[in-house]
Amino acid sequence: MEDAFARSVSEVLEFFAVDPSKGLTDSQVAEHARLYGRNVLPQEQSTPFWRLVLKQFDDLLVKILIASAAVSFLLALMNGETGLSAFVEPSVILMILAANAAVGVITETNAEKALEELRAYQADVATVLRNGCFSILPATDLVPGDIVEVCVGCKIPADMRMIKMLSDHLRVDQAILTGESCSVEKELDSTIATNAVYQDKTNILFSGTVVVAGRAKAVVVGVGSNTAMGSIRDSMLRTEDEVTPLKKKLDEFGTFLAKVIAGICLLVWIVNIGHFRDPAHGGLLRGAIHYFKIAVALAVAAIPEGLPAVVTTCLALGTKRMARLNAIVRSLPSVETLGCTTVICSDKTGTLTTNMMSVSKICVLQSVNHGPIAAQYSVSGTTYAPEGFIFDSNGIQLEIPAQYHCLLHIAMCSALCNESVIQYNPEKRNYEKIGESTEVALRVLAEKIGLPGFDSMPSALNMLSKHERASYCNRYWENQFKKISVLEFSRDRKMMSALCSRKQMDIMLTKGAPESILPRCTTILCNDDGSTVPLTAAIRAELESRFHSFAGKETLRCLALAWKKMPTGQQALSFHDEKELTFIGLVGMLDPPREEVRNAIASCMTAGIRVIVVTGDNKTTAESVCQKIGAFNHLEDFAGHSYTASEFEQLPALQKTMALQRMSLFTRVEPSHKRILVEALQHQNEVVAMTGDGVNDAPALKKADIGIAMGSGTAVAKSASDMVLADDNFATIIAAVAEGRAIYNNTKQFIRYMISSNIGEVVCIFFAAVLGIPDTLMPVQLLWVNLVTDGLPATAIGFNKQDSDVMKAKPRKVNEAVVSGWLFFRYLVIGAYVGLATIAGFIWWFVYSDSGPKIPYSELMNFDSCSTRETAYPCSIFGDRHPSTVSMTVLVVVEMFNALNNLSENQSLLVIPPWSNLWLVASIVLTILLHMLILYVQPLAVLFSVTPLSWSEWTVVLYLSFPVIIIDEILKFFSRNSGLRFTFRFRRGDLLPKKELRDK
């Protein structure tokens, strides 16, 4: 029944044909079960494991690599190769792909856990009226029309419409659903609000929420998927994971690279068609296969196989650094997404505030000697911990607050007229509440005021264990007074009273809404001497003025406290006793903002990141909190910046677009609104981070570019998120954003490094084929260079230090190319030099080396016809391993020097020296040692077709390699001095093709 909240009790009962005194009959239960289904969240079919695995290989570069592996294996078999050599290259490629696939499968498996954990919020049992009898049944057996009784502590088993109050009032904690910081009072009357949200449906009990006060009867109106919790599940199922900006750029790069590779491979094959018939190949077909193998080697050279592994490693290093900042990353790619976040949609309750109601202001009557003088005190401490101090209006701390008569009576009333419990949890190392948050706030206030008669009270209390300290002062008052009778809070009275007895003296302590308590008071307690004086019109006006200041300007939740002497021996209270009271004082409480949030909001503004506060609370309270945290500091007024969900929904499309661009506060929201907000912002090409802690936040967390859950939040929220804040602190997000930006900068540097290295390899193979000289590098050697000698320095570049001004720059655009036109030209120049130096090393050994044959260059170009003509040298020299070893070593060493170039995009090595990143220096040393290992250890040398080099050969390697630093220093000089730099444009504009990143 969709509109049960708008129907009267009789209409709802009539709709389900149920008698509220007897409940459903067995036949009705069977019929309703058939019509409406079972009260369970249906199990969603999980993706089969084999499909998850296959999905990881659905990438163009991966497919090209698999094809290269297969072709190289077939060609090896066709050439008669057997044993280890035939399997090395394809095996290494497949191992890399398998490792990347494993990471992908694990990530996707975690995402499906969120739906499973939603089931934990379903109640296990329910007290149900059927066939005229109450019985306890499994909650899964409930059907619409069932009459259910609920009481304090009950978890609501289904969505239900209230039909009868069995106590003075019923209050429900529905924070997991709406994010409201206070429990909600429920009523029987129908709701007349149009476009009613969950907060407006005060006659509906929502599945998964918890009763905190009172008893009531209700009729089930929604089960399973047709509940509020079910709609959250459906919303999560409809949400598809967003691809991160870096992943998009890498995917585009892969597509672009695949086209380039295909073109170059085809070109190499076509250029050499004339050589297919060369006698050295032994026929046309074998010649075609030989040059096809070169094309495959070119594909292997062009694809940076180590790139996925290096990106993963760099992100993993970032997550380790973030963990130290209390940001636990669940999804590796989200680390980089943080760097280009443009909007943070932050939950108010628990993220910007502590979600722990605290008394912050106290107002009492100081004296009446010179006219009514009210005294105002402020209270520090923003959690349930009994830690904080009382300050007078001048900001001076009270050494012993309990010496002041009104404060002492406030502590006594707070402790005795109270049904809540506060306790210390040693496992979580924090203080926890049981009961109403407003009552817990009063318990904490009693602890902060302390006890009378002890000069050393504050220091003595600090010597107690945390378990004893949690409610030591409250227990003192409970031991001093015996509670005889309690008049529970009711909606019409808006107050609660407790009758207490001590040493033949009976007193009634009362707390409640100031507008209910003040009219019932005839006298008032004075703070300076403890006397009781008549409550005159002037005093009443002064108190009402303070109350309106607390409740209006400061948006505090106010309670008034009073007391009254009662006749000795009275055993019960009646409503008639709640008159002629003595007013004690007024307390104002709030869900306090976190102290560090103000600076974090300021950092966001400096970094060009907009913060939108999203909350289920009412507009006035939320605007007050936003003012306190500085979210509205840059605004003259809130008009056009603060909207309730219903106000926003009623705006025309164009005004909605304008509102989204200016919005700073979004109030009275329910789960669907949060998801709609994220989608709308994403359609405006914003990169959205969403914070949340409740079950209600899960769909929006999953939809956002990066979902951030609170460490103290629900398991559902954590499972749907990309990152968890261990300390629930908004300021931690800002530190994580700075880290994300630094990681992106480093990622960009090592991508550029790997691109220039791969360009060098392509140039080497391409020119070798065009010049008609023997193969300079074998595919297995290229794999070694790409994976080991490129991979280690590229990973170490991830340790480059964070720039000092990283949070002063505006967020980068999501369609910003990783490598722009000028930069691509720079790396083309570097890559061309790397390739030519590699070929030069190869030619040098044949033509000039003392240990080589010193043949003319023309002979080298005609090597393939050696067997058909007379030569002064044996043809076997073209199979010598020395020249390819020199080439491979030049390639390795020149790339080590190039790694040093990537310490900074534009700064000279004279400004940022190599030792600024010792990890990079260490990786270069390790790479050279590994390379020497395969040169000088015989089994490895055979495997990689290399041979040991002499000192003279190493000297030539260094001569050919070092100039790469000089070339890049010149190019960096042009980059720094834009006046000298000539404009270089590609037809495309940059290496990575730009296109819209979101499907509109």
N, C-alpha and C positions, 0 to 999 in steps of 0.2 A: 504494500500500500504506500504509494509515493507521497501522498499529501496528508498523512495521519496527523501531522503537527497542526494543520489548519482545520481539522475536524474536531467536533466535540467528542467527549468520552462516549456518549450514547451512540453517536454515528459510527465510531470505530468498532464498538462492540457489535452493533447491528450488521456492519459490513462482514464481520467474521462469524456472525450468528452464534455468539458465545454468551452464556450466562455468567456474569462475574462472580456469582456465589458458588457455582458448580464447576466451571471450566469446560473444556471440550470433552466430548464423549470419545470412546475408542474409534468409532466409525468416522467421526469428524477428523480425528488425528490422521487416520489412514488416508482420507480424502484430501486433506490439506497437504500431507506429505507428497501425494501424487501431483497436486497442483503447483506447489511452491518449491519442492525439492528439500534436500536435507540441509541442516544448519552446519555446513562445513565449507571451508574455502577449497574449491576443487583443485586437485593436484594437476599442475601444468606439465605436459609432456616435455621432458628435458631433451635437449639436442643429443642424438646418438654420438658416442665417442668417436666413431669412425668419421662422422661428418665434421666434427670439430677439428680433427686432424687434417682432413682434406682442405678445410677452409684456410688453414695456415699456408697452404701451397698455392692459393689463388692470388698470385701476384706475378706480374709480367716478368720482372727480373728473376724471380725464383724459377719460373717456367723456362726462361732462357738458360739458366744455370743447369737445370735438370737435363734439358736437351743437349747442352754442351757436354755434360758428364756422359750421357748415353752415347753420343756421337764419338767422343774420344775413346770410349771403351770398345765400340764396334770397329773403329779404325785401327785400334791396337790389335784386335783379334784378326782383322783382315791383313795386317802387316806381318802376322805370324808371331806377335809378341805373346808371351805366356808368363805365368808367375806374377810376382809382386808388381812389376813395372806396369802391367796392363791395368791394374786395379788402383794404383796410388791416387791418380787425379780424380776419377769418379768417386772413390771412397771418401776422400777429403771433402769434396763438394757436398756429398750427401750427409756426412756427419755434421757439417755446419748447418745445413737446412733442418736436420732433425733436432738439433739443439734449439734453434729459433722456434720451431713448431712446438716443442715442449713448453716453452715459456708462454706462448700464445694460448695453448690448451688450458694451462693452469689458471691464467688470468680469466678466461671465459667461464671456467667451472666455478670460480669464486662468485661471479656475478649472479649466478642462479640461486645462491644460498639466501639472498634477501627475501625471495618469495617464500622459502621454507620457514624462515624465522618469523614471518608475519603470523604464522599459526600459533606461536607462543602467546599471543595476546588474546586468544580465544579462551573463554572460561571453560573449566572442566565439567562442572555440575551446575544444576539450577533447581530451586525449590518451586515445583510446578503444581498447580491445581487442576486435577483431571477427575472426572466422574464424581465430583463433590469431595474429593480427598486430596490433601497435600502429600506430595512425595518428592524425594530427591532423585532426579534423573540425570543422565549424561546430557550435557548441553547440546550435543549433536542430535539428540532426539527431539528437540524443540521444533514446533511448526508455528506459522503465523496463526494467531487466535489463542495461543496458550496464555493462561493467566499465571504470572510469575511474581513471587515475593522477593524483594531485595532488602538488604540491611547493611549496616556499617561493615566495610571490609570486602563486600561482595564485588566480584568482577562481573560486569554486565554480560550475559551470555548471548544476547542478540539485540537488534534494534527494537526498542519497545516504547509504547505510548503509555504515559502515566494515567492511571484510572482512579487511584485512591491513596491518600496520605495515611500512614499508620503511625505517624509521629508529628510533632509540630512543624517540622521542615525536613527536606531532603537535599543534601548537597553532594555533588559528584565532581571528582577530579577528572577532567577530560583534556588535560594538557597534552597527552600523547596524540590527540586528534586535532586540537585547535591551537595549542601553544599558549593558552591562557595561563597566566601565572597564579591565579586564584581559582579555588573550586567554584562551581556554578550552582546556584540555587535552582531547583526544579519546581515546577508548578503544574496544576491541572488544566488551567485555561488554555484554549486554543490560541495559536499564533496568527496574527492578522498581517504581519509584515510581508510586503511583496519582495520577491527575489530573496527569500529567507536563506541565510547561511546557517551553518551548524550552531553558531553562538545565539542565533535568534530562536532556535527550536528548543525553548526551555521546558517543553513538556515531553521531550524525547530523551530516552536513556540510550546512549550509543554503545554498541558492542565493543568490548575491550576496555571501557573506562571503569573507574572504581568509585564505589559509594564511600564517602568519608564521614557522613553524618546522616542519621535518620533511617526510617523504614518506609516502604511504600509497596503498593501493588501496581503492576503494569501489564499490558497486553502486548504480546509479540507482534510486530508489524513487518519485520524484515529478517530474513535468515540468509546465511551463506554469502553468496555474491551480492545479494540485495541489501547489504548493510553498509554503513559508512566504511568499515574496515575492508569490505569486499570491493568497494569502489576504488580504494587506494591500491588494492592488488591489481585490479583491471587497468588502472592508470599506469602502474609499473610495467605491466605486460605490454602495453601499447608503446612504451618508451624504448626507442632504439638507441644504442650507444653512439654518441657522437665521435667522429674521427678527429683526433687532435690536429692542431695546425701543422706541427712538424711532420706528422704522418702524411698529411695531405701533400705537403711540399715534397716529401720523399717519394710518394706515389707518383706525383707529377714528374719528378726528376726521373723516376724509373721508366715511365712511359716515353719521355723524351729521349732518354739514354738508349732505350731499346730500339727506337727508330734510327738513331745515329749509328748504333752497332750494326744493325741490319744493312744500312747503307754502306758503311765502310767495308764490312765483310764481303758484300756483293761486289763492291768496287775492286777490292784486292783480287778477288777471284777472276773478275773480267779482265783486269790489267794483265794478269798472268796467263790468259788463254793461249797466247803464243808459245808459252813454255810447256804446255801440257805434253807435247810430243817429244820433249828433250829425252835423249837416250838414257840419261841418269835415272829417269823415273820408270823406265821399262814399259812404255806404252802410254797411249792416250788416257785410258781409264785410270791407271795408277798415277799419272800426272795430275789428272783432275782431282783424285782423292788426296794427293799430297797438298795441293793448294787449298782444298777444302779444309784440311787439317790446320793449315796456317790461319784460315778464316775463323776456325773454332778457337784457336789460340788467341786470336785477336778479340773474340767475344769474351773469353776468360780474362784477358788483360783489361778490357774496357769496363767490366762489371766489378765494382769494389765489393768483393765477397765479404770482406771483414766489416763493412759498414753497419749492417744490422747488429752484429756482436758489439762493435765499438759504441754505437748509440745506446744499446742496452746497458753496457758497462758504465758509461758516463752518467746515465740516468740513475743507475744503482748507486753510484758514488754520491750523487746528489741526494738520494733518499737517506743515505747514511748521515749526511750532514744535517738534513732536515729533522731526522729522528732526535738529534741532539737539541734541536729547537722545539721539541715536543710536537712535531708534525709527523705523524706516521703515515707514510704513503702506501696505499694498497694497489694502485695502478701506476706502473712506471711512466707511461707516456704523459700522465697528468702533471708530472714534475715540470715538464717543459711548457705545458699549457698555462701554468700559473704566470709565466713570464709575459704573456701577451693578454692577460686578463684586463678587460676595460671596465667591467661592472662587477661589483660584489654585492649580491643580494643577501643581506645578513638577517638571520632570525634575531629578534630582540631578546626574548626571554632566554636566559642561560648563556647567551653568547656575548651580547653587549652588556647585559646585566648578570648578576650572580644567580638569579632564580632562587634567591633566599630572602624572603621578606624580612626586613630589619626596621626597627624603630630608629628614626633619624632625628625627630624633634619631640620635645616635651614642653608643655605650657602649664604653669601652675600660678596660683595667686601668691605673690611674695609677701605683701603687707597691705593693710588698709589705713595705716596711721596718717598718711598724707594723701588720701585718695587711693583708689584701687590701682596697685602697681602689679602688673603681671610679669613673671619671670619666665624666660625662655631658655631651654637647654638644648644643646645638640649632642648627638650620640655617635661615636665612631664605631667602626666595625661593620662589615658588609656580608658576613656569613653567619651560619648557625653556631660558630665557635664562640664560647663565652669570653671573647677577647675584644676589648674596646673600652673607651673612656667616656665620661660625661664632662661636657664643657659648658661654662656659663655663656651669657650673651657677649662677653668680651673675649671669648676664646680661651679663657683660663681653665685649665683642667681642675676638676674637683678631686681632692686627695681621697676623701672618704664620703662618697655621695650619700650613704645611708644615714649620715648625721642630719641631713635635711629632711624635715618632717614629711613634706609632700612626696618626696622621692622615696622615702621609706614605705609610705602607705601605697604608693604605686607599685613597688616591688612586691609587697604583701598581696595586693589585689591581683597582680599579674600571675603570681604563683598559685593562688588558691582558687580563683575564679577561672579555671583552665582545665581542659580535658586532654590536652596534647601531651606528647612525650618527646624528649630529646635524648639521644644517646650517641656514644662514640663508637664508630666501627673501626676496629684496629686493622682489618684487612684493607679497607679502602683509605684508611688514615684520614677520615673526615667525620664530621658530626652529621647525624641523620635525624629526620623528623618522622613522627607518626602523628597524623592528625592535621588540623587546619594550619596553614602557614602563618596566618595572623596570630593564632594562639601561640605558636612556636616562637614567633618574634617577641611576644610578651615574656615568655619563659627566658629567652636569651637576655632581655632587658633586666629581668630580676637578677640574673647572674652578674651583669655589668654593674648594677647598683651596689650589690654586695649585702653584707649583714651588719646590723647595728651592734655597738658596744665593743668593737675590736679595733684598736688604733692601727694594728698591723695587718688589717684585713686584706688589702690588695695583694701584698707580698705573700701572706699566709696561703691564700687561695692558689697562688701560682705554684706552690710546693706540692699540690695534689696531683695524682695521676690524671690523665685525660679522661679516663672512664669515670672517676669520682667527680672530677671538676664539671662534667657535662651538666649536671643538675644539682650540685651541692647546695646552693642557696635555696633552690626550689624545695628540696627535701627538708631543709631546715624549717621553712614555713609550714610545710605539710606535717612535720612532727610537732610543731608548736600548736597548731590548730587541728581540730578534728572536724572533717567535713560531714555535716549531718544531712543536708538536703540541697538539691540543685533544681533551679527552674531553668529548663533548656531554652536556648535561643529560639525565637519564633519570628516569622516574617512581619506580623502585625506589631509586635512590641519592639523588635530590633534590639533586643538586649538579653543578657543572661545573668542570673544571680545565683550565689552560693551561700548557704547558711553554715557558719563555722562557729565552733565553741572552743574556749580556752579558759580554764580556771574560773568557772562560774560566770564567764562573760561570753554572751552570744552576740555575734555581729553578722550582718549580711553584706557581702561584697558584690558589686554590680559592675558590669562593663557592657558597652553597647554603642550604638550610633549617637553622636553628640546631640542631634536634633531630638532624640528620644530621651536621653538621660537628663539634659539641662532643664527641661520643663518640670521634671519630677524632683528637682533639688530645691531645697529651701535655705540651706546653709552651705558654707564652703570652708575648707581647711586652709589655714595660712601657713606658708612655708617657713617664715622666720621664727615663729614662736610656738607653732603647733596648735594655736587657738582656733576655735570654730566661730565664724561670724556669719551674720545673715547674708544671703545672696541677694544683694540689691540690684536694681535695674541697671545701675552704672557698671557694676561688676559683670552682670550678665551680658551687657552690650560689649564690654571689653573682651570677654571670652568668645562671644559669637564672632567678633571681628577677627580674633586670632584663628578661630576655626575656619572661617571663610578664606583667610590667607593661606592656611595649610592646605585646604582642600581645593582651592581655586588656583592661585598663582603657582603653588609648589606641587600641585596634584598629588598630595599625600593621602593615603587611606587613613582616616581619623577614627579613633575610639576614645570615648570618655569613660573615666573610672570614678566610682562613687562608693560610699559605704553608709551603714546605718546600724546603730545599736538596737538589738532586739530583746524582747522579754526573755528572761532566763527560763530555760527548760523547753523552749519551743522546738518542736520536732519536724515541722514541715513548713514550706513556704507557699504562699499563694500570690496571685498577681496583685492583690490589694496591698501586699507588703511593699511593693516597689513604688513608694512615694515618700515624701519628706526626707529625701536622701541628702547626704553631705557630699558635695562635689570635691573630688581629690585633685584631678588634673586631666589634661588632654594629651594624648600621644598621637604622633603622625608617623606612619610607616610607609615604606616603598620597597620595590624590588630594585636594589641600588645598582647604578651603573658600575662596571669594573673601572678601577682607577686608571689602568693603562690604556683604556680605549680612546680617550681624547687624543693622545699623541699619535695613536695608530691611525685614527681618522684623518688627522692633519697630514701624516705621511702619504696616505692614499691620495689626497688632493694634490700634493706636490708631485706625485708620480703619475698624475693624469687618470687616476682610477676613481670612478664614481661609486659611492656607497648608497644602496637603497635599503632602508630598514623595513623588514617585512614581519608583521606580527598579527596575531589573532586578537590582541588587546584593543581597547577602544582608542579613538583618535586623540583625545585630549591627553590621556596618560602617556601615549607613545610620543606625542609632540614634546611633552615635558622632558622625557628621557632623551630625545634627540637633541634638545637644547643643552642638556647637561653634558652630553658626550661630544658636543661640537659639530654634529652632523648638519646643523642649520646655521653655523657661524657665518657662512658666506651669503646668507639670505636676509633680506629686510623683513619679509613676512612669508608665511607658509602657503599663501594662495598659489595654486598651480604647481606646488611641490609636494603636497600631502593629500592623499586620496584614500577613501575607504574602498573596499572591493566593489560595493554596489554603485558608488559614484563613478568609478572608473568604467564599469560595465555599461553605464548609461550614456557615456560619451560617444559622439559620432566618430567614425573611423579616422578622419583627419585629425580631430582633437586628441584621439587616443595616441596617435603617432607623436604628436607634439608633447603630450603628457609624459610619454615614456622617456623622451629626451631630457625632461626637466625633473622627473620624479625623484624624491629623496625618502618618501615615507609611504608605505602601503599597509593599511590597517583593516581590521575585521575580516581577515582572509581565512579561507579554508583550503585544504590541500589542492583542489583543482585550480584555484586562483594562482597559487605559487607556480604551478606547472605552466599555466597560460602566460604568466609574466615572463618566465624564462624563454618560452618559445617566441614571444613577441620581441623581446630584446635580441634574440638570435637572428630573427628576420631583419633586424636593423644592422646586421653584421657586427654585433657586439659579442665579445667573448665573455661568457657569464660564469662566475663562480657563485654557488649557492651554499649557504651554511644552514644546518638544521640538526635537531637532536631527536625529534619525535617520530612516531610512525607516520604522522601526517606529512612529514617532510620528505619521505622516501621517494615518491614519484618525481618531485622537483630535483632532488639530489641526483637521481639517475639521468634526468633529462639535461641538466646543466653541463656545460663544457667541463667543469670540474666541480664535483659534489664534495662538500666538506662537512663531515659529521663531528659531533662532540664526543669526547672520550667517555663522558658520563651519560651519553644518550642511549637510545634503544638499539638493540642488536640489528633491527631492520634498517635503521638509518645508517649504521656503520657499514652494513653489507652493500647498501645501494650507493655508497660514497666512493670517491677516489682517494680521499685523504681523511685521516682522523686526527683531531686536535686533542692530544693527551691531556692538556691543561684547560680545555674549553675556552681558550682565550683568543679573542679577536686579534689581538696584537701579534699572535703567533702567525696568523695568515699573512701579515705584512712582511714579516721576516721570511716566510716561505716564498712570497712573491719575488722578493729581492734575490733569493737563492735560485728561483726558477729563471729569472732574467739572466743571471750569471751562467747558469747551465746552458741556456740557449746560445749565449755568446760563445761559450767554449765549444758547443756542438757545431756551431757554424764554422768555427776555426778548423776543427778536425775534418769536417766534411770537405772544406776547401782544400785542406792538405791532401786528403785522399783523392779528390778530383784531379789535382795537379799531378799527383803520382801516376794515376791511371792514364791521364793524357800522355804522359811520358812513355808509358808502356805501349800505348796505341801507336804513337809516333814512331817508336823504335821498330815495331813489327811491320807497320805500314811502309816505312821507307826502306826497310830491309827487302820487302817484297818488290817494291818499285825499282830499287837499284839492282835487283837480281842477285844479291849476295846470299850465302847460306843463312839458315835460321839462326838468329842471334840468341834467342831465348826459347827454351822448351816450355810447354804448358805447365809441367810440374814445378819448374823454377818460378814461373809467374805466380803460381798459387802460393809458393813459399813467401815470395815478396809481398803479395797482397795480404796474406793472413798474418804472418809473423812479423816481418820487418816493417810493414805499414801499420799493423794493428797496435803494437806496443806504444810507439810514439803518439799515435792518434789518441789512444786511451789516456796517456799522460797529459795531453793538451787539455783534457777535461779537468785537470788540477790547476789550470791558470787561475790566478787570484781574481776575486770579484772587484770590479771597478768601484772606486769610491763614490762616483756619482750615478750608480746604477738605478737608484730610486728617484733621480731628478729628471730622468728622461720620460717622455710620454710612452705609453704602451706601443709596441710595434704593431703595424697592421698585419692582419692574418694572411693577406695576400702578398706580403713583402717577400721578394725572392731571396732565397738563401745566398745565391751568388748573382750579383747585378752585372750589367753589361761591361763596365770598366774593370770590375774585379775579374770577370771571366776572361777578358783580354789579358790581364796580368797573369792569370794562371795558364792561359794558352801559351804565353811567352815562356813561363817557367817550365810548363810541361814539354814544350817543344825543345827547350834546352836539355831537359832530362833525357828525352828520347834520342836526341842527336849525340849527346855525350855517351850514351850507352852504345850506339852504333860506332862512334869514334873509337871507343875502347876495343870493340870487336875488330875493326879494320886495322887499328894500330898493331895488334898482335900479329896479324898476317903480313903486314907491309913493313913495319919498323922494328918490332921487338927482336932483341938479340936471341931470345929463346925460340922465336918463331921462324917460319920458312923465308921471310923477307921476299915474298913474291910481288910482282907488279900488280897494281890495283885492277888492271884490265883482266888479269888471270883470275882474280877473285870474283869478278863479275861473270866470268864464263866457267865457273866451277862445275856446273852441271854437264859440261861437254868434255870434262877432263878425261874420262875413260875412252873417248873416241879419238883422241889425238895424242901426239908425242909431247911430253912435258919434262922439264928439268927437275921436277919434284914428284913425289908419290901422291896419288889421289887420296890416300888415306889421311892426309893432313886436314882435309875438310871434315873429318870425323873427330878431330882432336878436341878434347874437352877444355883446353886452355882458353880459346877465344870467348866461348860462351860463359866461362867462369869469370873472366875479366869484365865482360858486359854485365853479368849479374851483380858483380861486386860494385861496379860503377853505379848501377841502379840503386843498390842498397845504400851506399855511402852518400850519393847525391841526395837521396830522400831523407837521410839523417840531417844533412845541412838544411834541407828544405823545412824539416820539422822545427828547427830553430827560428826560421822565418815566421812561423805561425804562433810565436809567443804573443804577437800583437798584429792586428790587421794593418795598421799604418805606422806604428812607432818603430823607430830604428832599434837594432840590437845594442846600440851604444846607450840608449835610454832604458830599455828593458833588457838587461843582460840575461844570458842563459841560466845563471844561478837563481834567477827569480822564481823558477819552477824546477826544483831539484828532482822532482819525479820525472820530468822530461829528460833531464841529463842522465838520470839512472836508466831510463828506458832505452836511450840511445846507446849507452855502454852495454846494456844487456843484449840489445839487438845485434851489435857488432860481435859480441862474444858468441851468440848463437850462430851467426853467419860463419864465424871462424870454426865453430864446432863442425858444421857440415862440410867445410873445406878440408879440415885436417883429420877428421875421424873417418876411416876407410869405408865402413858399411854405409854411412850416411852420404859420403861423397859419391858412391856408386848409385845410390838411390836417386840423388838429385843431379846426376851426370855432371859433377864438378871435380876439380882437382886442386891441390894446394898451389898457392901463388908465391912467387919469389918477392924479395924486398923491392926490386926495380919495378915489378908489376904493380905492387901496392903504391909506389910513388906516383906512377902514371894515373892510377885510380884517384888519388887525392888531387892531382893537378886538374883532372877532368871534372871533379866533383865540386871543388870549392867555389868556382865562379858563380854558382847558383845564388850564393849569398849576396855577391856584388850586384848581380842583375836585379834581385828583389829589393835591395836597398835603394837602387835608382828608381824603381817603380814606386816604392813607398814614398820617396821624396816627391815625386809627381803627385801622388795622392794627397800628401799633406799640404802641398802648395798648389791649391786649385787654380791659381792664376797661370801657373806654368803648365798645368795638366791639359793636354789636348782632349777634346771631346771625342769619345769613341762610341759609336752606336752600332748595335746589331739590328738587323731587320726585326728580330723578335723583341729586342729590348733587354732581355736577360736570359740567363741559362735555363731557369725554370719557367715554363709557360704559365702566364697568369690567366686565371679564369675565376668565375664566381665560385666561392667555396661552399656556399649553401644552396641547396635546392629550394628555390622559392616556392 
